[in-house]
Amino acid sequence: MDETTYQAIAMIVYFVGMLAIGGWAYGRNNDLDDYMLADRGLNPWVAALSAGASDMSGWLLMGLPGALYAHGLVEAWIAVGLTIGAWLNWRFVAPRLRAYTEVAGNAITIPSFLGNRLHDTRHLLRWASGVIILVYFTFYVSSGMVAGGAFFEGSFGMDYRLGMVLVAAITVVYTLIGGFLAVSYTDFVQGLMMLAALVVVPVVGIIRAGGPGALIDSVSAVDPHYWALWGPTTPVLAVVSALAWGLGYFGQPHIIVRFMAIRTPGEARAGRRIGIGWMLLAVIGAGLTAVVGAAVYRRDPAALADPETVFIALGQLLFHPLVAGFMLAAILAAIMSTISSQLLVTSSALIEDLYGAITRRRVTGGRLVLYSRMAVFAVAVIAALLAWNRGGTILDLVAFAWAGFGAGFGPTVLLCLYWRRLTAAGAFAGMIVGAALVMVWGNLDGGPGGLFDLYEIVPGFLGNLAVAWAVSRTGRPDGRVADEFDAAADAARP
C-alpha cells in the first residue's frame, strides 16, 4: 500500500470512532438538560480534556508550531498568556460557576445563568447574549470548517470544498445525535490524541537529532536569535496583546460550559490539575515540535513552503505512514472538537435562550431536544455556506470572536460570581459596551504610539468592567440575590 492509503485508513478508523461515540450517547439524551449539559454528570478527566480540546483547535498543532518555527520563541507569549488565563479560569470560575448555575434556577446555558442570577424579568440579558453567541459562533464554526477543508486539501490533495463538507458532516452527525455527552467524550478522546501526538513527535525528533544539546546547536547555527523571548524590534504592545489572550477565557461559552457540567463543585480542583497539566504538556510539545522543525527544515527554506505544516511534515518524515495518518487525525481532532462545542453552544442560544425569550415558556422533553438538533443542523449549514468560498480573513475573525466573547461575557461572569451588588442593568450595559469596544477598536489602526494596535480585548474587557460597576452603583440588586449569592459561595467551598 502507498502512503496515502495508510493515512486514509487511519482517518477512517478515527471517523468511525467518533460516530460510534455519538451513537452510544444518543440513547442517553432524554431531555434538554441531558442534551445540553449531560445532566451535570461529567467526571473531572472528561471535563478537563473536553475543555482543553474544545479550546485549542488547530491552533495548537498548526498555528503555534508554525509561528514558533518561523519567528522563534518571541512568538511564545500568546501561549504563556493562554496558560495563565486557563489556570485562573479553572481556579476562580469553575467551582463557583458550577455551584451558582444550580442555585440560579438550574441554568444550563451562560445566558440563562446571567438572567437567573440577576433576576432579569425583561430578558434583556438573554436576548443580548443569545444574539452575540449566535452571530459570533456562526463565524467561529465557519472558520473551523475552512480549517478542515484546508487540512484535506494540503494533506491529501482533496478538493477544498469536499474536505470541508466531509469534516462538517461527520462533526454535525455526532453532535446532532449525541448532544453534549457525545461532544464531551469525543473531545476527551481527541484531547488524548492531540497530547499523544505532541509528545511523540518532538521526542522522536530530538532523539533523531542526537539529543537536546545537538538540537540546540543545530537551531542556533541556523538562527542565533531563535531563543530570544524579546527581540530588539518587539513592541511592548505586541507582548501585552499576546498575554491579553488569557483574558478571553472567562467569557468563552464553549469552554466554561464544561465547568457547569462537572458532577460537583469540589471536583473542579481535580479538573484544574488535569486540565492545566494537559495544557502545559501540549503547549511545550508544540514548542518543541517547532524547534525540531527549525533544525530540520530551516537550512533549506524551500523544504517547507508553509510554516504551519511543520507538524504534518515531521509526522510524515519520522513515522510509518499509518502512524503518520493518526498524527494527521490528531490535527483533525483538534479542529472537529472545537466545531462540535461551538455548534452545541450556538444551538443552546437559539433554543434555550432566544426561543425561550420569544415564547416566554419552556417546552420540555423530546420536542425541545428535537428543536435543538434542528438548530445544530441549521447553524452548520449557514456556517458551511460562509466557508464555501475560502477567504483570507477567517483567522482574523477567530481572534475577533475570541475578543468579543472575552470582553462581552468575561467581566460579567466574574462580577456575577464575585460581586453581590451587580444589577441586571449594570450587566447589560457592560456587555453592550464591551462588545461594542471590541468591534470599534478592532477596526482601528495606528493611533498615538500605535495604541490602536493593542489587542481589542483589553479595552473591551476594561470598558465592560467599568460600565457594569458604575451603572450597578446607581441601582439596587433584586432582593433575592443576596441569599442566592451566599448559598452559591457556600456550595463552592471545598
N, C-alpha and C positions, 0 to 999 in steps of 0.2 A: 504494500500500500504506500501511496505517496504521502507527503507531509500534510497536504490539505485534507486528505481523507481521515487521517488520525485526528486532526484538530476538529473536524466535523463530528466525529464520533464522540469526542469529549463534550462538544456543545449539545449534542442530542441527549446524552446522559444527564447533563445539567438541566436542560429544559424539562425532561420527563420528571426529574426530581422535584422541580418547582411546582409542576402541575399536580404531582401526587400529594404534596403538602396541601395545596388548595383543595383537592378532593377530600382529604382527611378532615380539614377544618369545616367543610360545607355542612355536615350534619350536626355541628356544634353551635350553629347560629340560630337560636330560637326567637330572639327579639333584637331590638336595636342596640341594647346595652351589650349583647353578645357580639353583634356585627361591628360596632364601632369601638368597643373597649374590652372585648374578650372577657366581659363580666368581672373586670378587675382581678384577673387571676394569673398574671404573668409572674414567673419566678425571677429573681434578680439577674440570673445569667441571660435569660431571653430578653428581658427589658433592657439590659445594658448593651448587649451586642446588637439588638434591634435598633436602639437609639444611635449607636455608632455607625452602623451600616447605612441607615437612612440619612444620616448627616453627611457622610463623607463623599458619597457618589464617586464618579470617575475622577474627581479632582485628586483623590488620594493616590491612585495608581497611574494617572496620566499627567494631570496638571502640575502637582507638586514635584514629582521627579523631573518633569520636563523643565520647569523653571530653575530648579537647583542644578540640573545638568548644564543648562545654557549659561547661567549667570553666577553660579557659586552660592555659598552659604548666606550671602546677603539676602537671598530670597526666603530664608527660613523664618523671618519674623512673623509671617502670617500663621505659620504652624505653631509658633510659640503663643501668639495671641489666641488662637483657637483652643489650644490645650488648656491654657489658663481659664478661658471662658467656659469650657466644658466642665472643668473641676468645680468652678464656682456655681455653675448651674446645678450640678448634682448635689453640691453641699447645701446650698441655700434655697433652691427652688423645689427640688424633688420631694423631700419629706413633707413640706408644708402644702405643696400643691396636691399631693396625694390625699392628705387629710382634709384640706379645705374643700376640694371638689365634692367629697362625700357629704360634708357638713352642709354645703351650699346647694341643697336640693338634689344631691346625687348627680351633679353636672357631668356630662360625658364629652363635652367639647369645650375648648377655650372660650368661645363667645358665650356659651350658655353659663359657664362659670362666672365670667365677668358680670353678666346680667343678674344672676342669682346672688352673687357675693354682694353687689351694691344695691340690690332690690330695685332694679331699673324697670319701673312699671310701664314706661313708654317704649321699651325695647330698642332704645337708640343704640345701645352698645352692641346688641346682637345684630342689628342692621349694619352698623358701620364695620364691625369686624367681619361679618359674613361677606360683605361686598369686597373688602380688602383681600380676604382669603381667596375668594372666587377669581378675582382679576389677576392677582399676582401668581397664584398657583397654576392657573391655566398656562401662563407663560413659562413657569418653572417646569411643569410637566413637559411642555413643548421642547424646552432646552434638553431635557433628558432623552427625548425621542431623537432629537438631532444627534446627540452623542452616540446613541445606539446605531443610527444609520451610518454615521461616520466610522464607527468601530468596524462594522461589517464591510464597509467599503475599503477601509485601509487594511484589514486583516485577511479578507478573502476575495477582494476584488468584486464583491457583490454590488449590484446597483444600490445606491444610497436609499432610495425610497423603499425598495424591497426589504432592505435591512431594517429600516425604521419601522415598517409595518410589522415585521416579524417580532421585533422587541416589544412593540406596543401590544400586539395581540397576545403574546404569552403573559405579559405582565397584567394586562386587563383581565384575562381569564381567571388567573389565580386570585387576583384581588376581588373580582366581581363575585366569584362563588364562595371564597373563603373568608372575606372580610378581614378585620383587624387581627384575628388569630392567625390566619394564613400569612398575612403580611409580616407579623412579628416572627413567626417561626421560619419563614423563608429568609427574612433578614438575619436571623440567628445563624442559619446555615451559610448565608452569603458573607456574613461577618467573619466566620471561621475560615472561609475560602480566601477572603481578602488578606487576613492575617497570615495564613499559611504561605501564600504566595509572596508576601512582603518580607517574610523571614527567610524562606528558602532561596529566593533569587539572589539577594546580597550575600548570604552565607556562602553559597556555591561560588559566586563571583569572586569573593575575597580569597577563597581557597585557590581558585584558578589563577588569581593574580600573584600568588606567592605569599600571602599573608597581609596583615594590616600595614606593616611597615613598607612593604614593596608597593602596596596600593597607594599610600600617601605619597611616596616618592614619584610614582607614575603620574599622578594628578598634578603634583607640584611642578613637574617638568613641563607639563602642557600649559598650566596657568598658575603662576606663582601667587596670584591674588585670590585663588579659588576659595581659600579658607577664611577670608576676611568677612566678619559679620557686619562690618560697617565700612563701606568703600569711601574713597576720597570725594566722590561726587554724589553720595547718597543723601538726599534731602531728609531733614528731620521729619517733615510732614509725611513723607513716604513710609518711614518706620512707624510713626504714630498711626497712620492709616492701616497699616498691616496688622498692628497689635489690636486695633479697634474692631477687627472682625470678631474678636471674642465677645464683644457686647451683644452681638446678634443672637447668641444662644438663648437668652432669656425670653425671646419673643418668637421663636420658630415653632409653630403649632405642630408640625410633623415630628418634632423631636420631643417636646415637653409633654405631648400626649402619652408618651411611654411612661412618664412618671405617674400619670393618673391611673395607669393600668397595673402597677405593681400591687402585689397581694396586700401588703401592709406598709404604712409609712416607715416603720423601723427597718424594712428591707432596703430602703434607699441607700443606707450606708454600704451594704454589701454591693449594691448595684454601682455605687460610685467607685469602689475599689476595682471592680471588674471592668467597668466602662473605661476608666482612666488608664488602667493597666493595658487594656486592649489598644487604646488610642496612642499611648506612648510607644508601644512596640510597633504599631502600624506606621506612625509618623517617622520613627527612627529607621524603620525598614525602608520607607520611601526615600529618605535622605541617603541611606547607604546605597540604594539602587542607583540613585543619580551619580554618586561618587564612582561606583563601579563602571557605570556607563561612560563617565568622563574619561576614565583611564583607558577604556576600550576603544571609544569612537572619536574622541575629540582630537586625536592626532591627525585624523583624516576627516575634515568637515563634510565631505561628500558621502561618507559612510552612513550618516543618519540625517536624512533631509529634514525630518520633523522631530524636534526635541521631545515632544510629548509622547512619542512612540518608543522611548528608551526602554521602558519596562517590557513592552512587547518584543523588541529586538533582542534584549538579553534573554528573555524566556526561550525564544526560538534558537538562540545561539548556544545556550548552556544545557538544554534538556532534550530528551527524546520528543518527537512531535506529539505523542499522545499526552505527555506531561505538559508540554508547552500549550496544548489545547486547553487543559484545565487552568493554566495560568491566564489564558485569554478569557476563559469562562469567569475567572475572578473579576476581571475588568467589567464584564457584562453584569456580573452580580452586583457590583458597586452601582452601576447605572440603574439597574432594574429595582434595586432595593429602595432607592430614593423616589423613583417614579411611583411605585406602588403606595408608599406612605403619603405622597402628595395627593394622589388620586383619592385616597380614602378621606383625608382631611378636607379636601375640596367637596367631596360628596357630603360629608357631615355638615359643612357650611350651607350647602344648598338645602338639605332636607331638615336637619335638626334646628338650624338657625333661621334661614330665610323663609322656608316653608312654614316652620312653626310660628314665626312672627307674623306672616301674612294671614294664616288661618286662625291664629290665636287658640289653637287647640293641639293637643298631642295625640296623633294617631299611633297606636301601639301594635305590637305583634308583627306577623308576617308581612302585612301590607307595607309597613314602613321600611322593613328590610328590602322588599321589592323596589320601593321608590329609591332607596339608597343605591341599589345595584344599577338601576336605570341612570342615576346621576353619575355613577362611576363611568358608565359607558359613554354618556353624553359628553362629559368633560374630556375623556380620552379622544373622542372624535374631533372635538374642537381643537385640542392641542395638536393632534396629528395634522389637521389642516393648516395650522400656523407653521408647523415644521416642514410642510410638504416642499416648499421652495427654500432650500437651505440658505440661511443668511449668515452674515459675519458678526452679528451683534448679540447672538444668543448668550455667550459667556458674560457679556456686559449686563444682560438682563438678569442673569443669575445673581451677580453681585448686587445689582439694583434691588432685586426682590429680597435678598438677604438683609439689606439695609432697611427696606421698607417694613419687613416684619419685625426686625430688631428694634427699630425706632418706634413703630406703631404699637406693638404689643409689649415689648420688653419692660419699659418703665411701668406700664400699667399693671403687669403681672407682679412685679416686685412690690409696688405700692399696695396692691390688693393683699399680698401675703404678709406685709410687714408694717403697714400704717393703717391704723383703725379709723383715721379721720378722712380717708379718701371718700369722695362722693361720686355719684354717678355722673353728675355734670362735670366734675373735675377730670374724671377718667375719659369721658367722651371728648372734652376739649383737648386734653393732652394727646389722645390718639390722633385726632384730626391734625393738630399742629405737627406732631412727629412725622406722620405720613406725608404731609404737605412739604415740610422742610426737606425731606429726602428727595421728593420729586423736583423741587426747585433747585436745590443745591447740586443735585446730580447732573443738572443740565447747564451748570456754570463752569467756566474755566478761568484760570489765572487769578485775578484779584490782587490786592496788596500782599506782597510776599508769597504769592502763589496760594493764598488762603483757600480759594475755591477748589484747589486740587486735593484738599483734605477729604477723606472718605466721608460720604454724606451721612453715614450712620452716626457720626459724632455729633453734629449739630442737631440732627433729628432726635437722638436719644436725650440730649440735654434739654432741648426745647420741650419735649413731652414731659419730662420731669418737672421743669419749672412751671409750665402752664397748669399741669394737674395739681401741683401743690398750691399755686396761687388761687385757682378757682375753688378748690376744696376748702381753703381757709375762709372763703366768704359764705359758705353754707354749712349745713349740719347733716351728717350721715343719717340714714334711716335708723330708727330706734332699735331694730333687731340686730344691727350689725355688731355691736359690742359683744353680745352673748355668743354669736357665731364665731367671731374673731377669737375669743378666749377658748372656745371649745376646739377650734381647729389647732390653735397653738398647743393646747394640752395633748391633743391626739398625735401631733407631730413629734413630741418629745420622745427620745429613745427610752 
